[in-house]
Amino acid sequence: MKKYKFSKYFENEVLRKRPYIKKEWCIKVIENPIKVEKQEENRWRFWGIVEEFDNKVFRVVTLEDKIILHNPFPDRRFKE
């Protein structure tokens, strides 16, 4: 089982600006994505449904290692 970590940006900015976001949701998206794509600058994007947040799609961005979570948010414009 992977041991996930959270970037300083995640801990200091994301959780402050979006206190409703739960780390468990982000891990669930990473482990059960409906879509994954490589992003520029050595990052990865994962999309997944968060049932606890009214079944909305969240995008979770990780660093290149896919273990350090960097930026999660609800993605209103998601298209498969």
PDB file with SEQRES, HELIX, SHEET and CRYST1 records, atoms N, CA, C and O in Angstrom:
SEQRES   1 A   80  MET LYS LYS TYR LYS PHE SER LYS TYR PHE GLU ASN GLU          
SEQRES   2 A   80  VAL LEU ARG LYS ARG PRO TYR ILE LYS LYS GLU TRP CYS          
SEQRES   3 A   80  ILE LYS VAL ILE GLU ASN PRO ILE LYS VAL GLU LYS GLN          
SEQRES   4 A   80  GLU GLU ASN ARG TRP ARG PHE TRP GLY ILE VAL GLU GLU          
SEQRES   5 A   80  PHE ASP ASN LYS VAL PHE ARG VAL VAL THR LEU GLU ASP          
SEQRES   6 A   80  LYS ILE ILE LEU HIS ASN PRO PHE PRO ASP ARG ARG PHE          
SEQRES   7 A   80  LYS GLU                                                      
HELIX    1 AA1 LYS A    8  TYR A    9  1                                   2    
HELIX    2 AA2 PHE A   10  VAL A   14  3                                   5    
HELIX    3 AA3 LEU A   15  LYS A   17  1                                   3    
HELIX    4 AA4 LYS A   23  GLU A   31  1                                   9    
HELIX    5 AA5 GLU A   51  PHE A   53  5                                   3    
SHEET    1 AA1 5 LYS A   5  PHE A   6  0                                        
SHEET    2 AA1 5 ILE A  68  PRO A  74  1                                        
SHEET    3 AA1 5 LYS A  56  LEU A  63 -1                                        
SHEET    4 AA1 5 ARG A  43  VAL A  50 -1                                        
SHEET    5 AA1 5 LYS A  35  GLN A  39 -1                                        
CRYST1    1.000    1.000    1.000  90.00  90.00  90.00 P 1           1          
ATOM      1  N   MET A   1       0.839  -1.190   0.000  1.00  0.00           N  
ATOM      2  CA  MET A   1       0.000   0.000   0.000  1.00  0.00           C  
ATOM      3  C   MET A   1       0.885   1.255   0.000  1.00  0.00           C  
ATOM      4  O   MET A   1       1.865   1.340   0.740  1.00  0.00           O  
ATOM      5  N   LYS A   2       0.526   2.200  -0.825  1.00  0.00           N  
ATOM      6  CA  LYS A   2       1.300   3.438  -0.919  1.00  0.00           C  
ATOM      7  C   LYS A   2       1.065   4.318   0.303  1.00  0.00           C  
ATOM      8  O   LYS A   2      -0.029   4.360   0.868  1.00  0.00           O  
ATOM      9  N   LYS A   3       2.102   5.000   0.683  1.00  0.00           N  
ATOM     10  CA  LYS A   3       2.009   5.976   1.764  1.00  0.00           C  
ATOM     11  C   LYS A   3       1.986   7.357   1.115  1.00  0.00           C  
ATOM     12  O   LYS A   3       3.009   7.822   0.612  1.00  0.00           O  
ATOM     13  N   TYR A   4       0.848   8.005   1.123  1.00  0.00           N  
ATOM     14  CA  TYR A   4       0.702   9.305   0.469  1.00  0.00           C  
ATOM     15  C   TYR A   4       1.213  10.429   1.359  1.00  0.00           C  
ATOM     16  O   TYR A   4       1.183  10.346   2.587  1.00  0.00           O  
ATOM     17  N   LYS A   5       1.684  11.483   0.699  1.00  0.00           N  
ATOM     18  CA  LYS A   5       2.164  12.673   1.391  1.00  0.00           C  
ATOM     19  C   LYS A   5       1.450  13.874   0.784  1.00  0.00           C  
ATOM     20  O   LYS A   5       0.772  13.762  -0.238  1.00  0.00           O  
ATOM     21  N   PHE A   6       1.613  15.010   1.425  1.00  0.00           N  
ATOM     22  CA  PHE A   6       0.940  16.224   0.978  1.00  0.00           C  
ATOM     23  C   PHE A   6       1.967  17.349   0.902  1.00  0.00           C  
ATOM     24  O   PHE A   6       2.752  17.563   1.826  1.00  0.00           O  
ATOM     25  N   SER A   7       1.940  18.062  -0.224  1.00  0.00           N  
ATOM     26  CA  SER A   7       2.905  19.150  -0.410  1.00  0.00           C  
ATOM     27  C   SER A   7       2.635  20.274   0.592  1.00  0.00           C  
ATOM     28  O   SER A   7       1.560  20.354   1.185  1.00  0.00           O  
ATOM     29  N   LYS A   8       3.628  21.131   0.762  1.00  0.00           N  
ATOM     30  CA  LYS A   8       3.441  22.293   1.640  1.00  0.00           C  
ATOM     31  C   LYS A   8       2.307  23.175   1.121  1.00  0.00           C  
ATOM     32  O   LYS A   8       1.536  23.735   1.901  1.00  0.00           O  
ATOM     33  N   TYR A   9       2.214  23.291  -0.193  1.00  0.00           N  
ATOM     34  CA  TYR A   9       1.126  24.076  -0.793  1.00  0.00           C  
ATOM     35  C   TYR A   9      -0.231  23.494  -0.380  1.00  0.00           C  
ATOM     36  O   TYR A   9      -1.139  24.233  -0.002  1.00  0.00           O  
ATOM     37  N   PHE A  10      -0.359  22.175  -0.454  1.00  0.00           N  
ATOM     38  CA  PHE A  10      -1.599  21.517  -0.049  1.00  0.00           C  
ATOM     39  C   PHE A  10      -1.921  21.836   1.411  1.00  0.00           C  
ATOM     40  O   PHE A  10      -3.030  22.260   1.739  1.00  0.00           O  
ATOM     41  N   GLU A  11      -0.943  21.626   2.271  1.00  0.00           N  
ATOM     42  CA  GLU A  11      -1.153  21.801   3.708  1.00  0.00           C  
ATOM     43  C   GLU A  11      -1.420  23.260   4.088  1.00  0.00           C  
ATOM     44  O   GLU A  11      -2.290  23.540   4.912  1.00  0.00           O  
ATOM     45  N   ASN A  12      -0.668  24.190   3.485  1.00  0.00           N  
ATOM     46  CA  ASN A  12      -0.733  25.587   3.914  1.00  0.00           C  
ATOM     47  C   ASN A  12      -1.739  26.443   3.158  1.00  0.00           C  
ATOM     48  O   ASN A  12      -2.309  27.375   3.725  1.00  0.00           O  
ATOM     49  N   GLU A  13      -1.962  26.140   1.902  1.00  0.00           N  
ATOM     50  CA  GLU A  13      -2.851  26.974   1.088  1.00  0.00           C  
ATOM     51  C   GLU A  13      -4.196  26.314   0.800  1.00  0.00           C  
ATOM     52  O   GLU A  13      -5.251  26.899   1.045  1.00  0.00           O  
ATOM     53  N   VAL A  14      -4.146  25.104   0.284  1.00  0.00           N  
ATOM     54  CA  VAL A  14      -5.388  24.434  -0.123  1.00  0.00           C  
ATOM     55  C   VAL A  14      -6.330  24.258   1.062  1.00  0.00           C  
ATOM     56  O   VAL A  14      -7.498  24.638   0.994  1.00  0.00           O  
ATOM     57  N   LEU A  15      -5.825  23.686   2.136  1.00  0.00           N  
ATOM     58  CA  LEU A  15      -6.698  23.427   3.288  1.00  0.00           C  
ATOM     59  C   LEU A  15      -7.199  24.716   3.937  1.00  0.00           C  
ATOM     60  O   LEU A  15      -8.267  24.734   4.548  1.00  0.00           O  
ATOM     61  N   ARG A  16      -6.429  25.784   3.804  1.00  0.00           N  
ATOM     62  CA  ARG A  16      -6.872  27.073   4.342  1.00  0.00           C  
ATOM     63  C   ARG A  16      -7.964  27.677   3.464  1.00  0.00           C  
ATOM     64  O   ARG A  16      -8.969  28.180   3.967  1.00  0.00           O  
ATOM     65  N   LYS A  17      -7.759  27.624   2.146  1.00  0.00           N  
ATOM     66  CA  LYS A  17      -8.725  28.226   1.219  1.00  0.00           C  
ATOM     67  C   LYS A  17      -9.967  27.369   0.991  1.00  0.00           C  
ATOM     68  O   LYS A  17     -11.055  27.885   0.739  1.00  0.00           O  
ATOM     69  N   ARG A  18      -9.787  26.047   1.085  1.00  0.00           N  
ATOM     70  CA  ARG A  18     -10.901  25.113   0.845  1.00  0.00           C  
ATOM     71  C   ARG A  18     -11.001  24.124   2.009  1.00  0.00           C  
ATOM     72  O   ARG A  18     -10.702  22.941   1.846  1.00  0.00           O  
ATOM     73  N   PRO A  19     -11.419  24.605   3.175  1.00  0.00           N  
ATOM     74  CA  PRO A  19     -11.415  23.746   4.362  1.00  0.00           C  
ATOM     75  C   PRO A  19     -12.377  22.555   4.285  1.00  0.00           C  
ATOM     76  O   PRO A  19     -12.288  21.638   5.101  1.00  0.00           O  
ATOM     77  N   TYR A  20     -13.275  22.562   3.334  1.00  0.00           N  
ATOM     78  CA  TYR A  20     -14.226  21.455   3.178  1.00  0.00           C  
ATOM     79  C   TYR A  20     -13.559  20.219   2.569  1.00  0.00           C  
ATOM     80  O   TYR A  20     -14.112  19.123   2.661  1.00  0.00           O  
ATOM     81  N   ILE A  21     -12.399  20.368   1.959  1.00  0.00           N  
ATOM     82  CA  ILE A  21     -11.728  19.241   1.304  1.00  0.00           C  
ATOM     83  C   ILE A  21     -11.116  18.324   2.357  1.00  0.00           C  
ATOM     84  O   ILE A  21     -10.471  18.776   3.303  1.00  0.00           O  
ATOM     85  N   LYS A  22     -11.334  17.039   2.170  1.00  0.00           N  
ATOM     86  CA  LYS A  22     -10.800  16.018   3.077  1.00  0.00           C  
ATOM     87  C   LYS A  22      -9.682  15.249   2.371  1.00  0.00           C  
ATOM     88  O   LYS A  22      -9.806  14.889   1.200  1.00  0.00           O  
ATOM     89  N   LYS A  23      -8.610  15.008   3.086  1.00  0.00           N  
ATOM     90  CA  LYS A  23      -7.488  14.254   2.521  1.00  0.00           C  
ATOM     91  C   LYS A  23      -7.923  12.873   2.050  1.00  0.00           C  
ATOM     92  O   LYS A  23      -7.432  12.376   1.037  1.00  0.00           O  
ATOM     93  N   GLU A  24      -8.843  12.253   2.782  1.00  0.00           N  
ATOM     94  CA  GLU A  24      -9.309  10.912   2.421  1.00  0.00           C  
ATOM     95  C   GLU A  24      -9.962  10.904   1.045  1.00  0.00           C  
ATOM     96  O   GLU A  24      -9.811   9.945   0.287  1.00  0.00           O  
ATOM     97  N   TRP A  25     -10.689  11.976   0.723  1.00  0.00           N  
ATOM     98  CA  TRP A  25     -11.321  12.071  -0.596  1.00  0.00           C  
ATOM     99  C   TRP A  25     -10.260  12.076  -1.682  1.00  0.00           C  
ATOM    100  O   TRP A  25     -10.401  11.404  -2.704  1.00  0.00           O  
ATOM    101  N   CYS A  26      -9.205  12.831  -1.458  1.00  0.00           N  
ATOM    102  CA  CYS A  26      -8.135  12.960  -2.457  1.00  0.00           C  
ATOM    103  C   CYS A  26      -7.460  11.615  -2.697  1.00  0.00           C  
ATOM    104  O   CYS A  26      -7.182  11.246  -3.838  1.00  0.00           O  
ATOM    105  N   ILE A  27      -7.202  10.897  -1.631  1.00  0.00           N  
ATOM    106  CA  ILE A  27      -6.576   9.574  -1.761  1.00  0.00           C  
ATOM    107  C   ILE A  27      -7.504   8.632  -2.511  1.00  0.00           C  
ATOM    108  O   ILE A  27      -7.051   7.848  -3.345  1.00  0.00           O  
ATOM    109  N   LYS A  28      -8.788   8.703  -2.225  1.00  0.00           N  
ATOM    110  CA  LYS A  28      -9.758   7.856  -2.918  1.00  0.00           C  
ATOM    111  C   LYS A  28      -9.768   8.145  -4.424  1.00  0.00           C  
ATOM    112  O   LYS A  28      -9.863   7.221  -5.231  1.00  0.00           O  
ATOM    113  N   VAL A  29      -9.672   9.419  -4.799  1.00  0.00           N  
ATOM    114  CA  VAL A  29      -9.630   9.794  -6.215  1.00  0.00           C  
ATOM    115  C   VAL A  29      -8.377   9.220  -6.874  1.00  0.00           C  
ATOM    116  O   VAL A  29      -8.453   8.693  -7.984  1.00  0.00           O  
ATOM    117  N   ILE A  30      -7.227   9.315  -6.206  1.00  0.00           N  
ATOM    118  CA  ILE A  30      -5.973   8.797  -6.752  1.00  0.00           C  
ATOM    119  C   ILE A  30      -6.045   7.287  -6.943  1.00  0.00           C  
ATOM    120  O   ILE A  30      -5.547   6.757  -7.936  1.00  0.00           O  
ATOM    121  N   GLU A  31      -6.661   6.604  -6.000  1.00  0.00           N  
ATOM    122  CA  GLU A  31      -6.710   5.146  -6.049  1.00  0.00           C  
ATOM    123  C   GLU A  31      -7.818   4.603  -6.944  1.00  0.00           C  
ATOM    124  O   GLU A  31      -7.754   3.447  -7.363  1.00  0.00           O  
ATOM    125  N   ASN A  32      -8.835   5.413  -7.246  1.00  0.00           N  
ATOM    126  CA  ASN A  32      -9.958   4.969  -8.077  1.00  0.00           C  
ATOM    127  C   ASN A  32     -10.338   6.035  -9.106  1.00  0.00           C  
ATOM    128  O   ASN A  32     -11.473   6.511  -9.111  1.00  0.00           O  
ATOM    129  N   PRO A  33      -9.407   6.409  -9.971  1.00  0.00           N  
ATOM    130  CA  PRO A  33      -9.692   7.500 -10.906  1.00  0.00           C  
ATOM    131  C   PRO A  33     -10.618   7.071 -12.035  1.00  0.00           C  
ATOM    132  O   PRO A  33     -10.655   5.904 -12.424  1.00  0.00           O  
ATOM    133  N   ILE A  34     -11.368   8.047 -12.555  1.00  0.00           N  
ATOM    134  CA  ILE A  34     -12.138   7.792 -13.766  1.00  0.00           C  
ATOM    135  C   ILE A  34     -11.358   8.289 -14.981  1.00  0.00           C  
ATOM    136  O   ILE A  34     -11.693   7.970 -16.122  1.00  0.00           O  
ATOM    137  N   LYS A  35     -10.302   9.084 -14.718  1.00  0.00           N  
ATOM    138  CA  LYS A  35      -9.423   9.555 -15.778  1.00  0.00           C  
ATOM    139  C   LYS A  35      -8.102   9.992 -15.157  1.00  0.00           C  
ATOM    140  O   LYS A  35      -8.071  10.538 -14.054  1.00  0.00           O  
ATOM    141  N   VAL A  36      -6.997   9.742 -15.889  1.00  0.00           N  
ATOM    142  CA  VAL A  36      -5.662  10.150 -15.440  1.00  0.00           C  
ATOM    143  C   VAL A  36      -4.939  10.720 -16.654  1.00  0.00           C  
ATOM    144  O   VAL A  36      -5.043  10.184 -17.757  1.00  0.00           O  
ATOM    145  N   GLU A  37      -4.204  11.814 -16.442  1.00  0.00           N  
ATOM    146  CA  GLU A  37      -3.392  12.343 -17.545  1.00  0.00           C  
ATOM    147  C   GLU A  37      -2.164  13.049 -16.999  1.00  0.00           C  
ATOM    148  O   GLU A  37      -2.184  13.651 -15.925  1.00  0.00           O  
ATOM    149  N   LYS A  38      -1.097  12.954 -17.778  1.00  0.00           N  
ATOM    150  CA  LYS A  38       0.140  13.651 -17.413  1.00  0.00           C  
ATOM    151  C   LYS A  38      -0.046  15.134 -17.692  1.00  0.00           C  
ATOM    152  O   LYS A  38      -0.596  15.524 -18.722  1.00  0.00           O  
ATOM    153  N   GLN A  39       0.412  15.935 -16.775  1.00  0.00           N  
ATOM    154  CA  GLN A  39       0.333  17.388 -16.899  1.00  0.00           C  
ATOM    155  C   GLN A  39       1.748  17.908 -17.145  1.00  0.00           C  
ATOM    156  O   GLN A  39       2.725  17.251 -16.786  1.00  0.00           O  
ATOM    157  N   GLU A  40       1.853  19.066 -17.747  1.00  0.00           N  
ATOM    158  CA  GLU A  40       3.176  19.648 -17.940  1.00  0.00           C  
ATOM    159  C   GLU A  40       3.852  19.870 -16.589  1.00  0.00           C  
ATOM    160  O   GLU A  40       3.208  19.850 -15.540  1.00  0.00           O  
ATOM    161  N   GLU A  41       5.142  20.078 -16.643  1.00  0.00           N  
ATOM    162  CA  GLU A  41       5.948  20.347 -15.449  1.00  0.00           C  
ATOM    163  C   GLU A  41       5.940  19.212 -14.431  1.00  0.00           C  
ATOM    164  O   GLU A  41       5.895  19.453 -13.225  1.00  0.00           O  
ATOM    165  N   ASN A  42       5.982  17.983 -14.918  1.00  0.00           N  
ATOM    166  CA  ASN A  42       6.155  16.808 -14.045  1.00  0.00           C  
ATOM    167  C   ASN A  42       5.064  16.628 -12.996  1.00  0.00           C  
ATOM    168  O   ASN A  42       5.350  16.347 -11.832  1.00  0.00           O  
ATOM    169  N   ARG A  43       3.836  16.789 -13.409  1.00  0.00           N  
ATOM    170  CA  ARG A  43       2.702  16.551 -12.512  1.00  0.00           C  
ATOM    171  C   ARG A  43       1.710  15.640 -13.195  1.00  0.00           C  
ATOM    172  O   ARG A  43       1.746  15.452 -14.411  1.00  0.00           O  
ATOM    173  N   TRP A  44       0.828  15.080 -12.398  1.00  0.00           N  
ATOM    174  CA  TRP A  44      -0.230  14.207 -12.902  1.00  0.00           C  
ATOM    175  C   TRP A  44      -1.579  14.712 -12.425  1.00  0.00           C  
ATOM    176  O   TRP A  44      -1.698  15.242 -11.321  1.00  0.00           O  
ATOM    177  N   ARG A  45      -2.598  14.546 -13.264  1.00  0.00           N  
ATOM    178  CA  ARG A  45      -3.975  14.898 -12.905  1.00  0.00           C  
ATOM    179  C   ARG A  45      -4.794  13.619 -12.792  1.00  0.00           C  
ATOM    180  O   ARG A  45      -4.717  12.737 -13.647  1.00  0.00           O  
ATOM    181  N   PHE A  46      -5.567  13.535 -11.740  1.00  0.00           N  
ATOM    182  CA  PHE A  46      -6.479  12.416 -11.518  1.00  0.00           C  
ATOM    183  C   PHE A  46      -7.877  12.991 -11.317  1.00  0.00           C  
ATOM    184  O   PHE A  46      -8.054  13.966 -10.587  1.00  0.00           O  
ATOM    185  N   TRP A  47      -8.857  12.391 -11.956  1.00  0.00           N  
ATOM    186  CA  TRP A  47     -10.244  12.790 -11.734  1.00  0.00           C  
ATOM    187  C   TRP A  47     -11.002  11.617 -11.127  1.00  0.00           C  
ATOM    188  O   TRP A  47     -10.776  10.460 -11.481  1.00  0.00           O  
ATOM    189  N   GLY A  48     -11.891  11.934 -10.219  1.00  0.00           N  
ATOM    190  CA  GLY A  48     -12.710  10.896  -9.607  1.00  0.00           C  
ATOM    191  C   GLY A  48     -13.924  11.505  -8.949  1.00  0.00           C  
ATOM    192  O   GLY A  48     -13.978  12.704  -8.676  1.00  0.00           O  
ATOM    193  N   ILE A  49     -14.893  10.653  -8.701  1.00  0.00           N  
ATOM    194  CA  ILE A  49     -16.140  11.100  -8.076  1.00  0.00           C  
ATOM    195  C   ILE A  49     -16.008  11.003  -6.563  1.00  0.00           C  
ATOM    196  O   ILE A  49     -15.546   9.997  -6.025  1.00  0.00           O  
ATOM    197  N   VAL A  50     -16.420  12.060  -5.897  1.00  0.00           N  
ATOM    198  CA  VAL A  50     -16.415  12.078  -4.431  1.00  0.00           C  
ATOM    199  C   VAL A  50     -17.872  11.993  -3.983  1.00  0.00           C  
ATOM    200  O   VAL A  50     -18.612  12.976  -4.026  1.00  0.00           O  
ATOM    201  N   GLU A  51     -18.261  10.805  -3.558  1.00  0.00           N  
ATOM    202  CA  GLU A  51     -19.649  10.573  -3.145  1.00  0.00           C  
ATOM    203  C   GLU A  51     -20.046  11.467  -1.980  1.00  0.00           C  
ATOM    204  O   GLU A  51     -21.176  11.951  -1.917  1.00  0.00           O  
ATOM    205  N   GLU A  52     -19.121  11.681  -1.065  1.00  0.00           N  
ATOM    206  CA  GLU A  52     -19.400  12.477   0.131  1.00  0.00           C  
ATOM    207  C   GLU A  52     -19.591  13.957  -0.179  1.00  0.00           C  
ATOM    208  O   GLU A  52     -20.026  14.720   0.684  1.00  0.00           O  
ATOM    209  N   PHE A  53     -19.270  14.366  -1.399  1.00  0.00           N  
ATOM    210  CA  PHE A  53     -19.423  15.763  -1.801  1.00  0.00           C  
ATOM    211  C   PHE A  53     -20.440  15.831  -2.938  1.00  0.00           C  
ATOM    212  O   PHE A  53     -20.178  16.403  -3.997  1.00  0.00           O  
ATOM    213  N   ASP A  54     -21.582  15.246  -2.698  1.00  0.00           N  
ATOM    214  CA  ASP A  54     -22.705  15.293  -3.633  1.00  0.00           C  
ATOM    215  C   ASP A  54     -22.360  14.688  -4.998  1.00  0.00           C  
ATOM    216  O   ASP A  54     -22.824  15.164  -6.034  1.00  0.00           O  
ATOM    217  N   ASN A  55     -21.534  13.624  -4.982  1.00  0.00           N  
ATOM    218  CA  ASN A  55     -21.141  12.910  -6.207  1.00  0.00           C  
ATOM    219  C   ASN A  55     -20.505  13.808  -7.257  1.00  0.00           C  
ATOM    220  O   ASN A  55     -20.648  13.565  -8.456  1.00  0.00           O  
ATOM    221  N   LYS A  56     -19.815  14.828  -6.819  1.00  0.00           N  
ATOM    222  CA  LYS A  56     -19.151  15.736  -7.759  1.00  0.00           C  
ATOM    223  C   LYS A  56     -17.786  15.171  -8.157  1.00  0.00           C  
ATOM    224  O   LYS A  56     -17.182  14.388  -7.424  1.00  0.00           O  
ATOM    225  N   VAL A  57     -17.321  15.583  -9.324  1.00  0.00           N  
ATOM    226  CA  VAL A  57     -16.005  15.169  -9.808  1.00  0.00           C  
ATOM    227  C   VAL A  57     -14.949  16.109  -9.230  1.00  0.00           C  
ATOM    228  O   VAL A  57     -15.078  17.332  -9.295  1.00  0.00           O  
ATOM    229  N   PHE A  58     -13.913  15.512  -8.668  1.00  0.00           N  
ATOM    230  CA  PHE A  58     -12.772  16.255  -8.157  1.00  0.00           C  
ATOM    231  C   PHE A  58     -11.570  15.976  -9.044  1.00  0.00           C  
ATOM    232  O   PHE A  58     -11.409  14.870  -9.560  1.00  0.00           O  
ATOM    233  N   ARG A  59     -10.727  16.988  -9.216  1.00  0.00           N  
ATOM    234  CA  ARG A  59      -9.423  16.803  -9.856  1.00  0.00           C  
ATOM    235  C   ARG A  59      -8.388  16.906  -8.762  1.00  0.00           C  
ATOM    236  O   ARG A  59      -8.398  17.845  -7.966  1.00  0.00           O  
ATOM    237  N   VAL A  60      -7.494  15.933  -8.728  1.00  0.00           N  
ATOM    238  CA  VAL A  60      -6.399  15.942  -7.762  1.00  0.00           C  
ATOM    239  C   VAL A  60      -5.100  15.925  -8.561  1.00  0.00           C  
ATOM    240  O   VAL A  60      -4.867  15.036  -9.380  1.00  0.00           O  
ATOM    241  N   VAL A  61      -4.268  16.919  -8.310  1.00  0.00           N  
ATOM    242  CA  VAL A  61      -2.972  17.021  -8.982  1.00  0.00           C  
ATOM    243  C   VAL A  61      -1.906  16.521  -8.019  1.00  0.00           C  
ATOM    244  O   VAL A  61      -1.849  16.924  -6.857  1.00  0.00           O  
ATOM    245  N   THR A  62      -1.054  15.622  -8.540  1.00  0.00           N  
ATOM    246  CA  THR A  62       0.071  15.126  -7.747  1.00  0.00           C  
ATOM    247  C   THR A  62       1.371  15.566  -8.397  1.00  0.00           C  
ATOM    248  O   THR A  62       1.401  16.006  -9.546  1.00  0.00           O  
ATOM    249  N   LEU A  63       2.433  15.437  -7.634  1.00  0.00           N  
ATOM    250  CA  LEU A  63       3.755  15.645  -8.212  1.00  0.00           C  
ATOM    251  C   LEU A  63       4.104  14.404  -9.033  1.00  0.00           C  
ATOM    252  O   LEU A  63       3.330  13.447  -9.059  1.00  0.00           O  
ATOM    253  N   GLU A  64       5.233  14.408  -9.688  1.00  0.00           N  
ATOM    254  CA  GLU A  64       5.598  13.355 -10.633  1.00  0.00           C  
ATOM    255  C   GLU A  64       5.553  11.953 -10.033  1.00  0.00           C  
ATOM    256  O   GLU A  64       5.252  10.991 -10.740  1.00  0.00           O  
ATOM    257  N   ASP A  65       5.845  11.824  -8.747  1.00  0.00           N  
ATOM    258  CA  ASP A  65       5.890  10.511  -8.104  1.00  0.00           C  
ATOM    259  C   ASP A  65       4.506   9.893  -7.875  1.00  0.00           C  
ATOM    260  O   ASP A  65       4.406   8.721  -7.512  1.00  0.00           O  
ATOM    261  N   LYS A  66       3.460  10.659  -8.080  1.00  0.00           N  
ATOM    262  CA  LYS A  66       2.057  10.225  -7.874  1.00  0.00           C  
ATOM    263  C   LYS A  66       1.768   9.873  -6.414  1.00  0.00           C  
ATOM    264  O   LYS A  66       0.769   9.219  -6.116  1.00  0.00           O  
ATOM    265  N   ILE A  67       2.625  10.298  -5.527  1.00  0.00           N  
ATOM    266  CA  ILE A  67       2.449  10.021  -4.092  1.00  0.00           C  
ATOM    267  C   ILE A  67       2.246  11.313  -3.308  1.00  0.00           C  
ATOM    268  O   ILE A  67       1.547  11.324  -2.295  1.00  0.00           O  
ATOM    269  N   ILE A  68       2.857  12.401  -3.776  1.00  0.00           N  
ATOM    270  CA  ILE A  68       2.709  13.684  -3.084  1.00  0.00           C  
ATOM    271  C   ILE A  68       1.555  14.441  -3.719  1.00  0.00           C  
ATOM    272  O   ILE A  68       1.637  14.877  -4.867  1.00  0.00           O  
ATOM    273  N   LEU A  69       0.482  14.589  -2.959  1.00  0.00           N  
ATOM    274  CA  LEU A  69      -0.702  15.298  -3.434  1.00  0.00           C  
ATOM    275  C   LEU A  69      -0.465  16.787  -3.296  1.00  0.00           C  
ATOM    276  O   LEU A  69       0.026  17.269  -2.276  1.00  0.00           O  
ATOM    277  N   HIS A  70      -0.832  17.515  -4.363  1.00  0.00           N  
ATOM    278  CA  HIS A  70      -0.476  18.931  -4.416  1.00  0.00           C  
ATOM    279  C   HIS A  70      -1.687  19.870  -4.449  1.00  0.00           C  
ATOM    280  O   HIS A  70      -1.719  20.860  -3.719  1.00  0.00           O  
ATOM    281  N   ASN A  71      -2.681  19.565  -5.291  1.00  0.00           N  
ATOM    282  CA  ASN A  71      -3.792  20.509  -5.446  1.00  0.00           C  
ATOM    283  C   ASN A  71      -5.090  19.788  -5.822  1.00  0.00           C  
ATOM    284  O   ASN A  71      -5.213  19.311  -6.950  1.00  0.00           O  
ATOM    285  N   PRO A  72      -6.042  19.697  -4.922  1.00  0.00           N  
ATOM    286  CA  PRO A  72      -7.339  19.101  -5.228  1.00  0.00           C  
ATOM    287  C   PRO A  72      -8.425  20.173  -5.304  1.00  0.00           C  
ATOM    288  O   PRO A  72      -8.364  21.187  -4.608  1.00  0.00           O  
ATOM    289  N   PHE A  73      -9.409  19.934  -6.152  1.00  0.00           N  
ATOM    290  CA  PHE A  73     -10.540  20.858  -6.207  1.00  0.00           C  
ATOM    291  C   PHE A  73     -11.678  20.233  -7.002  1.00  0.00           C  
ATOM    292  O   PHE A  73     -11.442  19.364  -7.841  1.00  0.00           O  
ATOM    293  N   PRO A  74     -12.919  20.669  -6.746  1.00  0.00           N  
ATOM    294  CA  PRO A  74     -14.040  20.206  -7.565  1.00  0.00           C  
ATOM    295  C   PRO A  74     -13.848  20.726  -8.991  1.00  0.00           C  
ATOM    296  O   PRO A  74     -13.515  21.893  -9.196  1.00  0.00           O  
ATOM    297  N   ASP A  75     -14.061  19.855  -9.963  1.00  0.00           N  
ATOM    298  CA  ASP A  75     -13.841  20.235 -11.368  1.00  0.00           C  
ATOM    299  C   ASP A  75     -15.200  20.300 -12.074  1.00  0.00           C  
ATOM    300  O   ASP A  75     -15.710  19.285 -12.549  1.00  0.00           O  
ATOM    301  N   ARG A  76     -15.769  21.484 -12.136  1.00  0.00           N  
ATOM    302  CA  ARG A  76     -17.092  21.675 -12.726  1.00  0.00           C  
ATOM    303  C   ARG A  76     -17.101  21.473 -14.228  1.00  0.00           C  
ATOM    304  O   ARG A  76     -18.150  21.205 -14.814  1.00  0.00           O  
ATOM    305  N   ARG A  77     -15.933  21.598 -14.861  1.00  0.00           N  
ATOM    306  CA  ARG A  77     -15.872  21.500 -16.321  1.00  0.00           C  
ATOM    307  C   ARG A  77     -15.380  20.142 -16.818  1.00  0.00           C  
ATOM    308  O   ARG A  77     -15.022  20.010 -17.988  1.00  0.00           O  
ATOM    309  N   PHE A  78     -15.358  19.142 -15.960  1.00  0.00           N  
ATOM    310  CA  PHE A  78     -14.836  17.828 -16.351  1.00  0.00           C  
ATOM    311  C   PHE A  78     -15.637  17.229 -17.492  1.00  0.00           C  
ATOM    312  O   PHE A  78     -16.868  17.235 -17.483  1.00  0.00           O  
ATOM    313  N   LYS A  79     -14.906  16.708 -18.484  1.00  0.00           N  
ATOM    314  CA  LYS A  79     -15.502  15.967 -19.592  1.00  0.00           C  
ATOM    315  C   LYS A  79     -14.615  14.756 -19.851  1.00  0.00           C  
ATOM    316  O   LYS A  79     -13.395  14.884 -19.956  1.00  0.00           O  
ATOM    317  N   GLU A  80     -15.224  13.594 -19.951  1.00  0.00           N  
ATOM    318  CA  GLU A  80     -14.446  12.369 -20.188  1.00  0.00           C  
ATOM    319  C   GLU A  80     -13.896  12.300 -21.579  1.00  0.00           C  
ATOM    320  O   GLU A  80     -13.221  11.332 -21.928  1.00  0.00           O  
TER     321      GLU A  80                                                      
END                                                                             
